[in-house]
């Protein structure tokens, strides 16, 4: 994406906006990473994924059952190449970007899962994303039932019952709440979750330029969302884009809840002042 918010160079994100089904999630994740790393070489990351798939082709073909297939994948990615997560990674924005996960071996549950999904996709293993309330996982459907893989925890493999118990105990959630979320989600939900993670991290770190790129994508994905437009206006002002912020806030004023009207009006004054200072 360019500084003007033009997505024309992001082919996969444009597909996502158009709700097309032929989306390459790996390329889309790299398009998002390019916002942070403009000189990002996609080929280097894609070659790494291809190499891991080539290494795994033999072991996977020789696996005695579907669980052993996942074990071989985890042994390669989390064993030999040390892909995993630590608590400190959860607060580091770079841990959400696919290129940095490949380079450092460190990531958060969703970014690590994307690497697993990318490698498995090359092996024609359908590993799907599962967006549970507090922890992103992947699932592999087998004849004996689903197997859940936690890329963050060194590729730990769990049955459905084991996964339910682990999530309930780890995050103090009810089993019923988890059951409703313990199913595969589409690319749009995965990308939205990845972007929301980045939005939180960049705003917490006051990385306003990076936050603008992220929020611009979220607003594009949900153009009818007042909240996303309001947040884009706020972040635009923080990112020294007062003209854009003013236009967005003026649009927000038309549809904002009554209890936010005064706040929006104050932000319009602030944006107008900043615009006048720039002229």
C-alpha positions, 0 to 999 in steps of 0.5 A, a space after each residue: 500500500 502507498 502513503 496515499 492508501 492506494 491498494 492497487 499494488 496489493 493484489 491479494 488484499 484487493 481480492 479480499 475486498 472484492 470477497 473473492 475466494 481465490 485468495 493466497 493468504 501467504 501473499 496477503 500477509 506479506 502485503 501487510 508486512 510490506 506496509 512496515 517493510 517497504 523493501 520486503 523481498 517476497 521471494 525470500 520468504 516464499 523460497 523459505 516456505 518452499 524449502 521447508 515443504 521440500 524437506 517435509 515431502 519425504 517424512 510426510 509421505 512416510 508418516 503412518 497416520 495423520 497425527 504423525 503427519 502433523 508431528 513431522 511438520 512440527 518437528 521441522 518447523 518448531 524443532 529444527 527451525 525453532 518457530 515458537 512464541 514467548 510471552 514477550 512476543 505478544 507485545 512486539 509488533 514485529 512478531 505479527 509480520 510473516 517475514 520477521 517470523 521466518 527470520 527470527 523464529 519468533 511470533 504470536 499464535 496467528 503469525 506462527 499459524 500462518 507459517 504452518 498453514 503456508 508450508 502445509 498448503 505446499 504439501 496439500 495438507 489442509 491446515 485451517 485457521 481457528 480463531 478461538 477467543 484468546 488464542 489462534 490455532 489451526 485444525 486438521 480434519 481427520 477420519 478420527 476427528 479434528 486435530 488442533 495444532 498450536 504453533 505458538 507452543 512448539 507445534 503441540 497437537 491436541 484432540 478436540 477434547 484436549 483442546 477444549 480443556 486446555 483453552 478453558 483452563 488456560 484462559 478461564 473460559 467456559 467450555 460452551 463458549 469455546 465450542 462455538 468458536 472451535 471451528 475453521 474461519 475464512 481468510 477475511 476473519 483471519 486477516 481482520 484478526 491479524 490487523 486488529 492485533 497490529 492496531 492494538 500493538 502499534 497504538 500502544 507503542 504510539 507508532 502512529 504511521 504504522 497504525 495508520 496503515 493497519 487502520 486504513 486496511 481495517 476501514 477498507 474491509 468494513 466501510 460501513 463501520 462507524 467505529 472503524 471510520 472514527 478510529 481511522 480519523 483519530 489515528 490519521 490525526 495522530 499520524 499527522 494527516 489532519 486533512 484526512 482526519 477532518 474529512 473523516 470526522 465530518 463524515 462521522 458526525 453524520 452518523 455518530 451516537 449521541 453520546 459521542 457527538 461532542 467528542 467528534 465536534 472537538 476533534 473536528 476543531 482540533 483537525 481544522 486547527 492543524 489543517 490551518 497550521 499546515 497552510 
